[in-house]
Amino acid sequence: NVFQNRIYLSWTEFDQYGSTSTDHKSRILCSYSSDSANTFSHPVRVNDIDGDARDNDNTVEGANTASLIDGTLGIVWASENKIWFDKSVDGGNTFGEDKIIATQNAGWNIKIPYVQRANAFPFIQSDGNNFYVVYGDSMFGDHDIFLIRSEDAGNTFSSPIRVHNDKPGNEKDQFFSHFMVDQESGYIYIVYYDRRASSHNLFMELWVSISKDKGRTFNDYKLNNGIISPAGSDVFFGDYNGIDVYKGRASAVFTGLDEQGDLAVYNVCFKEEDLLTNSNNKNYFGGFFNNKDSLLYVHFYTEIKGETHLRLINEDGDEIK
């Protein structure tokens, strides 16, 4: 198409970030480059209805883009407990009428225990012919990850599909989703934090859900060995995970705590056939100290039969009673 090889960017513009004044608004802008990011076009406005400037559920945020093989450009964002979509058929020069394509019962600014802040922003990808949108929602009470699909260039979208196979409404959160479509196979890979194995909905694992039928069904797999400890409700943990995939080879990045309890960014590379035979480490330990309530939270699991003794040692080598 005539818009081939364009790079599109979309973002939120604030009149005054964090303002509670009704005079200050937010809006979605889009720009493109046709020369490998050496220059970008003058930004154009995408959304029809302003958001507020508070950086909260009624602010228009989380904008990102994908394009179809015919050049149709789609943009999604979140605001007012809804997922919004708009599209351009002239290479990002003009946009149509905003469309609500999904509901977010808890908004995009979600509350995750012992994570300072968390979002359920939508992400959009394309396999060339179809748009896919992944986002977080709490329609079953706890936070889950969902996918919707458009097979007609964004004119209509499917009903939401829950992408992980644990029991709905089990009070175990899945959050910080990100996804990619393998452009060779069309398979969809969605990565996210998952608390299904944590008895009190505190500790996480990194999971991936893979669909081979355009998002109609999914298989889900644990990616990391052991557990991922949150940093506590007063420590910024990050806003996003990430994933890329090509010809069945995937690479996911995520945040966790290292052995010293400091924040670190980790990477895991995988192929689905490896996950089918990966039993993961069945003996693991993790924990974090939450300053707000001055409590130490510990999680451990073992398949070794017999008595288990747990000793906590401080940095001076003394046992904590």
C-alpha positions in Angstrom: 0.0 0.0 0.0 1.0 3.6 -0.4 1.7 3.9 3.4 4.1 1.0 3.5 7.1 1.4 5.9 5.6 4.2 7.9 6.4 4.4 11.6 3.4 5.5 13.7 3.6 7.0 17.2 0.7 7.8 19.5 0.6 9.4 23.0 -1.3 11.5 25.5 -0.9 15.2 25.6 -1.8 17.0 28.9 -2.7 20.7 29.3 -1.2 20.4 32.7 -0.2 17.0 34.0 -1.9 15.9 37.2 -4.1 18.9 37.4 -7.6 18.6 39.0 -8.9 21.7 37.3 -11.8 21.1 34.9 -10.1 23.6 32.6 -7.2 21.2 32.0 -7.7 18.3 29.6 -6.0 15.4 27.9 -6.1 14.1 24.3 -4.6 11.5 22.1 -2.2 12.5 19.4 -0.6 10.6 16.5 2.4 11.3 14.2 4.2 9.3 11.5 7.6 9.1 9.9 8.1 8.0 6.2 11.9 8.3 6.4 13.1 5.8 9.0 12.4 8.1 12.0 14.6 11.0 10.7 11.6 13.3 10.7 8.0 13.0 11.9 4.8 14.6 10.7 3.0 17.4 12.7 0.9 15.6 15.3 -2.9 15.3 14.6 -5.6 14.8 17.2 -7.2 11.3 17.3 -9.9 11.3 20.0 -13.2 13.2 19.8 -13.8 13.6 23.6 -11.3 15.2 25.9 -10.2 13.4 29.1 -9.3 15.1 32.3 -5.6 15.8 33.3 -5.5 13.9 36.6 -3.6 10.8 35.2 -6.5 8.6 36.4 -9.4 6.5 35.0 -11.0 9.5 33.2 -7.8 10.6 31.5 -7.3 9.4 27.9 -4.2 7.2 28.2 -2.5 4.0 26.9 -2.6 4.9 23.2 -0.8 2.6 20.8 -1.1 1.7 17.2 -1.2 -1.2 14.6 -1.8 -1.2 10.9 -3.3 -3.7 8.4 -1.8 -4.8 5.1 -4.1 -2.4 3.2 -2.7 0.6 5.2 -5.6 0.9 7.7 -4.2 2.4 10.9 -5.9 1.5 14.2 -5.4 3.2 17.6 -6.7 2.1 21.0 -6.7 3.8 24.4 -8.5 3.7 27.7 -10.7 6.2 29.5 -14.0 6.3 31.6 -13.9 2.5 32.2 -13.9 1.8 28.5 -11.6 0.8 25.7 -11.7 3.1 22.8 -10.8 2.6 19.1 -10.3 4.9 16.1 -8.8 4.4 12.7 -7.3 6.3 9.8 -7.5 5.2 6.2 -5.3 8.0 4.9 -2.0 7.2 6.6 -2.7 8.9 9.9 -3.6 12.3 8.4 -7.2 12.2 9.7 -9.2 10.0 12.0 -12.8 9.0 12.1 -15.3 8.7 15.0 -14.3 7.2 18.3 -15.7 3.8 19.0 -16.2 2.0 22.3 -15.0 -1.6 21.8 -14.9 -3.0 25.4 -15.7 -2.2 29.0 -13.2 -2.0 32.0 -15.2 -2.6 35.1 -12.4 -1.2 37.4 -11.0 1.3 34.9 -7.5 1.3 33.7 -5.9 2.5 37.0 -6.3 -0.8 38.8 -5.4 -1.8 42.4 -3.0 -4.7 42.8 -2.1 -5.7 46.3 1.5 -4.8 47.2 2.2 -3.2 43.8 2.5 0.6 44.1 0.6 1.3 40.9 -0.7 -0.8 38.1 -2.6 -0.2 34.8 -4.8 -2.3 32.6 -4.0 -0.4 29.4 -5.1 -1.9 26.0 -2.6 -3.0 23.4 -3.3 -3.5 19.7 -1.6 -5.7 17.2 -2.3 -7.0 13.7 -1.6 -10.1 11.6 -2.0 -8.0 8.5 -5.7 -8.8 8.0 -7.1 -8.6 11.5 -6.8 -6.3 14.5 -6.3 -7.9 18.0 -6.7 -5.9 21.3 -5.5 -7.2 24.7 -6.4 -5.5 28.0 -7.1 -6.1 31.6 -10.6 -6.3 33.2 -12.3 -7.4 36.4 -15.6 -8.7 35.1 -15.2 -11.9 37.3 -14.1 -9.9 40.4 -10.4 -10.4 40.3 -8.2 -8.9 37.5 -7.9 -11.0 34.3 -6.5 -10.6 30.8 -8.9 -10.5 27.8 -8.6 -10.4 24.0 -11.0 -9.0 21.4 -10.6 -9.4 17.6 -11.8 -7.5 14.5 -11.9 -9.2 11.2 -13.4 -6.2 9.3 -10.8 -3.5 9.7 -12.1 -2.3 13.1 -15.8 -1.9 12.1 -16.8 -4.5 14.7 -15.1 -6.4 17.4 -15.7 -9.8 19.0 -16.8 -10.5 22.5 -13.9 -10.7 25.0 -12.1 -14.0 25.4 -10.3 -14.7 28.8 -6.8 -15.8 27.7 -5.7 -17.8 30.7 -7.1 -21.1 31.9 -7.3 -20.9 35.7 -10.8 -20.8 37.2 -12.6 -17.5 36.7 -13.4 -15.6 39.9 -10.7 -17.4 41.9 -9.5 -14.1 43.5 -6.1 -14.5 41.8 -4.9 -11.6 39.7 -3.4 -11.5 36.2 -2.0 -8.1 35.2 0.6 -6.1 33.2 -0.2 -7.9 29.9 1.7 -7.3 26.7 1.5 -9.2 23.4 2.8 -9.7 20.0 1.6 -11.5 16.8 4.2 -13.7 15.1 4.1 -12.3 11.6 5.2 -15.6 10.0 2.6 -17.9 11.6 -0.1 -15.5 12.8 0.1 -17.0 16.3 -0.7 -14.7 19.2 1.6 -14.6 22.3 0.4 -12.8 25.4 2.7 -12.3 28.5 1.6 -11.3 32.0 2.1 -11.6 35.7 0.0 -14.4 37.2 -0.9 -15.0 40.9 -2.8 -18.3 40.5 -0.2 -20.2 42.5 -0.1 -17.7 45.4 -2.5 -18.7 48.2 -3.0 -15.1 49.3 -2.8 -13.4 45.9 0.6 -11.8 46.7 3.5 -13.5 44.8 3.6 -13.7 41.0 4.8 -15.9 38.2 5.4 -14.9 34.5 3.0 -16.7 32.2 2.4 -16.7 28.4 -0.8 -17.5 26.6 -0.5 -18.7 23.0 -3.3 -18.8 20.4 -3.0 -20.6 17.0 -6.6 -19.8 15.9 -6.8 -16.0 15.8 -7.5 -15.6 19.5 -10.4 -18.0 19.8 -8.6 -20.5 22.2 -5.4 -20.3 24.2 -2.9 -22.6 25.9 -1.0 -21.0 28.8 2.4 -21.8 30.2 4.6 -20.6 33.1 7.8 -19.0 31.9 10.0 -18.4 34.9 11.4 -20.7 37.5 10.4 -20.1 41.1 8.3 -17.0 42.0 8.5 -13.2 41.5 8.1 -11.1 44.6 6.5 -7.7 44.5 8.5 -4.8 45.7 5.9 -3.6 48.3 3.1 -1.1 48.1 5.4 1.9 48.5 8.0 1.0 45.8 7.5 1.7 42.1 7.7 -1.7 40.4 7.3 -0.5 36.8 4.4 -0.1 34.4 4.8 -2.7 31.7 6.2 -6.1 30.7 7.1 -6.8 27.1 7.4 -9.5 24.4 8.5 -10.0 20.9 8.3 -13.1 18.7 9.3 -14.2 15.2 9.1 -17.6 13.6 8.2 -19.2 16.9 11.1 -17.8 18.8 9.9 -15.4 21.6 11.6 -13.1 24.0 9.8 -11.6 27.1 11.1 -9.0 29.5 9.7 -8.4 33.0 10.6 -6.8 36.4 11.5 -8.7 39.5 13.6 -8.5 42.6 17.2 -9.8 42.6 18.9 -11.8 45.4 19.6 -8.5 47.3 16.0 -7.4 47.1 16.7 -4.7 44.5 14.6 -4.1 41.4 15.9 -5.7 38.2 14.8 -6.3 34.7 14.9 -9.9 33.4 14.6 -11.6 30.0 13.4 -15.1 29.1 13.7 -16.5 25.6 11.6 -19.5 24.6 9.9 -21.6 22.0 6.5 -23.2 22.6 7.8 -26.7 22.2 10.3 -26.1 25.0 7.4 -25.1 27.3 5.6 -28.4 26.7 8.5 -30.3 28.3 9.6 -27.7 30.9 8.6 -28.8 34.4 10.1 -25.7 36.0 11.9 -25.7 39.4 9.5 -27.1 42.0 11.5 -25.9 45.0 11.6 -22.2 45.5 11.6 -19.4 48.0 10.8 -15.7 47.9 9.8 -12.7 50.0 9.5 -9.0 50.4 9.3 -6.4 53.2 6.4 -4.0 53.0 7.3 -0.7 54.6 3.7 0.5 54.9 2.7 -2.2 57.3 6.2 -3.2 58.5 5.6 -6.9 57.7 7.8 -9.4 56.0 5.9 -11.6 53.5 7.4 -15.0 52.7 6.4 -17.6 50.1 8.1 -21.0 49.6 7.2 -24.3 48.0 8.9 -27.7 47.9 8.1 -31.2 46.6 10.7 -32.8 48.9 9.0 -35.1 51.3 9.5 -34.9 55.0 9.9 -32.1 57.5 10.6 -28.6 56.3 12.5 -26.1 58.5 12.5 -22.4 57.6 15.1 -20.0 59.1 15.3 -16.3 58.3 18.7 -14.7 58.6 19.3 -11.0 58.5 22.3 -9.3 56.8 24.4 -9.6 59.9 24.0 -13.4 59.9 21.6 -13.4 62.9 18.5 -15.6 62.9 15.3 -13.6 62.9 12.9 -15.0 65.5 
